[in-house]
Amino acid sequence: MSTYKSAIDHIREIKAKHGNWQNISESDAARMMVQNRFKTGLDIAKYTAAIMRKDMAEYDADHSKYTQSLGAWHGFVAQQTMYAKKKYFGTTEKTYIYLSGWMVAALRSELGPLPDQSMHEKTTVPALIEEIYTFLRQADAKVLNDYFRELNAAKEAGQDTTEIEEKINNFDSHVVPIIADIDAGFGNEEATYLLTKAMIEAGACAIQIENQVSDAKQCGHQAGKVTVPHEDFISKLNAIRYAFLELGVDDGVIVARTDSEGASLTQKIPVSEQPGDLASKYIDFIDVEEIDIADAKENDVLLKRDGKLVRPVRLANGLYQFREETNIDRVVLDCVTALENGADLLWIETPTPDVEHIKMMVDRIKEQRPEAKLVYNNSPSFNWTLNFRKQVIAKWEEEGKDVSAYDK
């Protein structure tokens, strides 16, 4: 980033080089450079990616240094949020914007308010990212303009300008990282790659993607969710990383979300090359019934499991059903696999906010991947107060305390 002084020196140098720019004010041109430091969305993506990587490293060293991401469905909302953050906390440090697919579907689609099922226009997402950063850059320009007015007034009054120049040179930008929800990628890995590029070019430094089937996507809190085999999800993680690298955002962040806790179905059975491979582990979660070959129907799908012939439990719509009580094991495998294949952060979608429950899953993941970091959903879909009250009362009951005075 240029300081005000270095920007003046730069303008003075190129004025001397060209010789006929005498009408150009060095201070005015330098002010414009400082007020508009981000020229493109890629400038923003690179700048904010570096912030996220720094924050992640600080969190690894000290878990009390976590970050918070605040939802915004319009650029003005994001702008006012950052104004308030600086007003009441003095800084935007460790504060991000979260762009939720749920909010986009509900509030930004031209098709009207929609459920969180990836039915909105995919281009709405990069358009909103660009809009948010337009408003945040405007906030920078406005506040810095006030500082420059203060600087000019001090100069005219013959006062010391050291303090105001330090405010300008050490300005805390309103431009913060955006974690952008790409749902399940809006199609195959090629579609994921193309949309990711558009989101990065608009300024996103972090892409969140989930392991649901794209054309059967459900809100995270709804039943009937259908997940994809790990190989399919890994191909989308790779697509996102390729997009980051192609555009020069080497520090780009991938948030891998698993919906497996609430998902009971899969669309297809992956191909296992050898016992114990990733596909085999996924197939082992599928519910089956043992049959005799004589009972097999024409065009039945059959598997061999533990030396026995079995038929996967399949619904009328062709989807395969997972065995009951496998959801947590699937969550753990999803997360470990994602971290082994390019993901940086984890998102575990849960039906209710339950700290002990989420801790149990993260502890299991950390047994295999100690560096695992969780992004937890502080969703308005949850009644946090009610849920935590119930959890505390349940714990007191287990401890034998009298809770008759409390409304459960």
Secondary structure, DSSP 8 states (H G I E B T S, - for coil): ---HHHHHHHHHHHHHHHS--TTS-HHHHHHHHHHT---SHHHHHHHHHHHHHHHHHHHHH-TT---EEEE-SSHHHHHHHHHHHHHHHS--TTEEEEE-HHHHHHHT-TT-S--SSS-S-TTHHHHHHHHHHHHHHHHHHHHHHHHHHHHHHHHHTT---HHHHHHHHT---S---EEEE-TT-SSSHHHHHHHHHHHHHHT--EEEEE-B-GGG---TTSS-EEE--HHHHHHHHHHHHHHHHHTT-TT-EEEEEE-GGGEEEES-----SSTTSHHHHHHHTB-EEE--GGG--TT---EEETTEEEEE-B-TTS-EEB-TT-HHHHHHHHHHHHHHTT--EEEE--SS--HHHHHHHHHHHHHH-TT--B-----TTS-HHHHHHHHHHHHHHHTT---TTS--
